[in-house]
């Protein structure tokens, strides 16, 4: 059914139908009721893609998350949506799975989707993708890192500093033989860099650095923990640069009958829902992801309203949540 069909059934013009669905306050109550009755009876819904093709303006904000299972990403996107949805914008979620190929494919699809804005739970590293996004002429929000040259807007934090904080946590607890487990690229590489540098400064020995290409679930943490134990059986403490890895490692350590932190200490990054639920509690670094989402939502909305931003970059500080695993 087309908008013209709804208008004919309700006895109004197509533009009145559009206004009633997008901005009801602009339509007389009597007309609005007739339109809504027709909409309910027919199941009609506005097609944002068709409208974008006609007007060049969409109500869709694309949000690309690294892992759709991550509670942290979900909380941030939800906090962002709380500012955008009351203004008539809808979030469309996609998952990059930490893959440059998938990220590139999704970014290229934006020319057809024509969103009003786009948000990433990460920063765009590939120069071709950066140029493509900049050329779209829409608000671009990057998060979860602190590059020197964001494409447009940024709400993030220093992953290098996060890695340094992790090393300080383990050094302060008295550990000397430590290891790192995390992604080989992106944020993981930055956390590893900060961790290794600070560990050296604090007199610790990084006896093993075990990297993974993709992190999808706690099963990756279980397998990484096994591989680490084979390579460095005498390691005292491990910094897992992702809480999915850390939770999986903690589960596996408990299954193997190891005492945490007596036999091995485990430190995570992210503070997901299981961090406080699993015994003895996962010590982890984290940022306020809901604050990140709120900042992102407010900034995107201001840009969509053509309002001036007080600042295009907001930097958050990681916080250490001390529990029983260190």
N, C-alpha and C positions, 0 to 999 in steps of 0.2 A: 504494500500500500504506500502511496506517495502522500506527501504533505498536502497536495492539492485535493486529494480525495477526503482527507480529514476535514479540510476547510469547507468543502462542499456539504459534507454531512452535518457539520456544526453551524453552517450558515454564516461563516466568516471568511476573511481573506487568508491566504497562506501565511502572510507575514504575521497576522494575529495569532495563528497557531504556533508559529515559531517563538513569538514573544511569550505566549502563555507557558510554553515548556521551558524556556530559557530564563525568563525574567517575569514571573507571574504578576508582580506588583504593577506592571505597565498595562495590564489588561483588566477591563471591567469585570467585576465578580460574576455577573450573569453570563457573559461570553466565556469566561474562564471555566465555569461549571459545565457549560455545554461541550466545550472542547475536551475537558477531562473525561466526561462521560463517553465521548466518541473514542478517545484514546484507550480507555479501559475496555470498552466493548470490542475494539478492533485489535488491540495489542500493538498499536503503532508506536514506534520509537524513532527519534531523530537519528539520522546516519551521520556521525561526525566526519567520516571519511569523505562522503559525498559533499558535505558542507565545506570541508577544507579545500576540495578541488574547485568549488565554485568561488569561494571567497578568499582563498589563500590563508585562512585563519582557522585553526583547529581548537577544540576544547580539550584535546588530549595532551597530557604531559607524560612523556616516555621516561620510565625509571628502569635502568639496567643494573641488576644486582649481580655480584660475583657468584653467589651461591644462594639459591632461593630457600634452602633449608636453614640458613643462618638466622637465629633469633635477633642478632644485633642489626642485620640489614633490614629485617622485617620491621623492627621497632622504629628504625630511622625513617623508613619509607612511610610508615603509618603516621608518624609525627609530622612529616612533610605534607602528607595528604590532608591532615586536619586543617591546614591553612588553605589549601587549594580547592578542596571539594566544596566548601560552602560558597565559594565564588564561581561555581559552575564548571570547574575543571575536573577531569577524571584522569587517574593514573593508570597507565598501561605498563605492566611489569614484564620484563624480559630477563633471561639469565645468560650471562656470558661464560660461566663455569671456569673462570680464570683463563680463558682461551683467547689468544689474540685473533685467531681465525674467526671464532664466533663473534667476538667484539666487532671485528671489521665488517662482517656480514650484517650485523644488526645496525651498525652506524650507517652503512650504505642504504639500508631499507628506509631510513628516515626521510629520504627525498620523496618516496611514495606515500609514506604515512603523513608527512607534513605536521608534526606535532607543534604545539605552542611553545614547548620547552623540553629539555632533556636533562636527566639527572643520572649520575653514575656513582655507584659505591666503590669508588676508586678514581684514579686519574688516568688520562689517556696518554700513553707513552709513544705510540707509533706516530711519526710525524705526518704521514699521509692522512691518518684518521683525524689528527688535530686540525689540519688544514681543511678537511672536508667539513668538520663540525663548525669551524669558524666561518666557513662560507655559507652555511645555512641561514645565518642572520637571525637566529633564535637564541634565547637565554640557554646557556650551558652551565650546569652545576656539577663540579667534581668534588669528591669527598674522600675521607679516610687516608689522606696523605698530605704532604706539605711541599709541593714543588715550587720552584722559584718563579715559574712562568705558567700559571693556570691559563686555560683557554679563555675563560670568561670569569666565572665566579667559583669560589672554593670555600668549603667548610671542612677543615682537616686538622691534622696534628702531625708532629714529627715522629715517624717510625724509627728513625735513628735514635732519637731520645728515648723512645720506648724500649729499644734494645739495650740502651745504656742503663735504664732503670732496672731492667731484668737482671743485668749483671750485678748491679749494686745490691739488689735483694738477695741474691745467692751468696755474694761475698760477705754481706753483713751477717748472714746466717752461719758463716764459717766454712762453707764449701770451697774446695780448691780444685778438684777435678770435675769439670763440667762439660756439658755437651749442648749443641743446638740442633733442633729439628724444626724444619719449616719449608715453605715453598722456596724454589730456587730463584724465582724472579719477583718483580714487583715489590709489594710491601714486605714480603718475606725477606728478600735480599737486603733491604734497608734495615730491618730489625736485626738480621744476622751481622751486618756491618757494625751497627752500634754496640751489639752484645760483645762481639769479638774484641773491639777496640777497648771497651771499658773493662772487660775481663782481664786483658793484659795489664791495664793500668792498676788494677786491684790485686795483681799477683796470682790470678787464677790461670789454670791451664785448660784450654778448650781441647779436650782429647778427641772429640769427634764432631763433625758437622754433617748431619744427614739431611739431605734435601729431597723434597717430593715435588713433582710437577703439578699435580692436581690434588686438591683437598675437597672431598665431597661428603664424607660422613665420618663418624667415630671409628668405623672399620679401618680407615686410613691411619688413624692414631694407633690402633692395635698392631697393625702390621709394621708401622714405623718403630714402635717400641721393641718389637721382636728383633728387627734388623739392628737397631741400636745396641741392644744387649749382646748380640753376637759380635759386633765390631768393638764395643768398649764395655766389657763386663764389669770393669772396676769403676765406672763413672759414678760420681756421688750425687749429682744433681743435673737436671735437664731443663732447658728452656724450650718449651714448645711454643712457637710463634703464632699459634692458632688454637683456639679453645676446642675445636672439634678434634684436633690431634691430641691435645692435652687430656681431654675427657676420655678418649679412647685408650690412651696410655695408662691413665689411672685405673680404668676398668680392667685392663689386661694385667697390670701389676697386682691388683687385688685377686684376680683369677689365679695367678701364679703363686699366690700366698706370700708375696713380698710385703714387707712393712714399709709404708709410706708415711713419713719421710725417713724412717730408720735405715732401710736398705737403699732407698733411692728417693730423692726429692724431685717433685714435679711442679714446674711453674708454667702457667698458661698466659694467653693474651686474648681478651675478649669478654670474659665474665658472662658466659651464657647461662641458661636456666639451670643446667646440671651442676654448675661449679659449686653451688652451696648445698646441693642435695646429696652429692656423693660423699661418703665417708673417706677420708677425714676432712673433706672440704678442699676445693682446689684454690690454691693461692694463684691469683691472676692479676694482670694489668688490664685496664680497660679505660674507655672514654665514656662520657655520658652520651649514648647514641640517640636518646630522645632529644637532648639539647641540640645535637648535630642536625637531626631531622627538622626541628623547629626553626633553626637558623636558615636551613636550606629552603624550607617552605616560605618563610617570610621574604627571603631575598628573591626567590623566583617570582613570587606574587608581585613584589614591587616592580620588577622588570616588566612583567606582563601588563602592569598598569601604567607603564612608562613613567614611573616615579624614580627619583634620584636615590641611589644607594649611598648610605653613609660610609660603607666600606664594602669592597667586593671580595675581601678575603677575611675569614674568621678562623682563628687558630685556637683549638682546645688543648687541654693538658691531660695526658694519661694519669690515671690514679691507680695505686697499688691496693688490692683487696687481699688482706692477709687472712689465710685460713690454715688448715692443718697440714697441707701437702709439702710445705717448706719449713 
